[in-house]
Amino acid sequence: MMQGVVNQRCEATLPLVVGNANILWDGQYREIDVAESETDPLIGMSLLYKYGLRIDAVEGGSVRVEAL
């Protein structure tokens, strides 16, 4: 179980399945940690349905959300 903040006013306890996976990332295989919860997506994720999300994962990088 994991205790997490769902939004600014609500906390929830979520059941988690934790493991790892091997993925091909930028031409190289990497082992990553995976945490999966068998619950509905958090409210923020449901807002992204039918949208593309681009994150430039560098300091000062931009975040763009565009309709698909």
C-alpha positions as CSV (number, residue, x, y, z in Angstrom):
1,M,0.0,0.0,0.0
2,M,1.1,3.5,-0.7
3,Q,-0.2,6.7,1.0
4,G,-0.4,9.6,-1.5
5,V,-1.9,13.0,-2.0
6,V,-4.6,12.8,-4.7
7,N,-5.2,16.6,-4.8
8,Q,-4.5,19.5,-2.5
9,R,-7.2,18.4,0.0
10,C,-7.4,14.6,-0.2
11,E,-5.1,11.8,0.7
12,A,-5.6,8.2,-0.4
13,T,-4.2,4.8,0.3
14,L,-3.5,2.9,-3.0
15,P,-2.7,-0.8,-3.5
16,L,0.5,-1.1,-5.6
17,V,2.2,-3.8,-7.6
18,V,5.9,-3.0,-7.7
19,G,8.5,-4.5,-10.0
20,N,10.8,-3.7,-12.8
21,A,10.9,-3.9,-16.6
22,N,13.5,-3.8,-19.3
23,I,12.8,-1.2,-22.0
24,L,14.5,0.0,-25.1
25,W,15.2,3.7,-24.6
26,D,17.1,5.8,-27.1
27,G,18.7,2.8,-28.6
28,Q,19.8,1.2,-25.4
29,Y,18.2,-1.3,-23.0
30,R,17.5,0.0,-19.5
31,E,16.0,-1.5,-16.4
32,I,13.4,0.7,-14.8
33,D,11.2,0.5,-11.7
34,V,7.5,0.1,-12.2
35,A,4.7,0.9,-9.8
36,E,1.2,-0.1,-10.9
37,S,-2.1,0.6,-9.1
38,E,-5.3,-1.0,-10.1
39,T,-7.4,2.1,-9.6
40,D,-9.0,4.6,-11.9
41,P,-6.6,7.2,-13.3
42,L,-6.1,10.3,-11.1
43,I,-8.2,13.2,-12.2
44,G,-5.3,15.0,-13.9
45,M,-4.6,12.1,-16.2
46,S,-8.2,11.9,-17.3
47,L,-8.0,15.4,-18.6
48,L,-5.2,14.4,-21.0
49,Y,-7.4,11.9,-22.9
50,K,-7.2,12.7,-26.6
51,Y,-4.3,15.1,-26.0
52,G,-0.6,14.8,-26.6
53,L,1.8,15.7,-23.8
54,R,5.4,16.8,-24.5
55,I,7.9,17.5,-21.7
56,D,11.4,18.7,-22.3
57,A,12.9,17.0,-19.3
58,V,15.7,19.4,-18.7
59,E,16.1,22.3,-16.2
60,G,13.9,25.2,-17.6
61,G,12.4,22.8,-20.2
62,S,8.9,23.4,-21.6
63,V,5.7,21.4,-21.2
64,R,3.2,21.4,-24.1
65,V,-0.3,19.9,-24.2
66,E,-2.0,19.7,-27.6
67,A,-5.2,18.2,-28.9
68,L,-4.6,15.1,-31.0
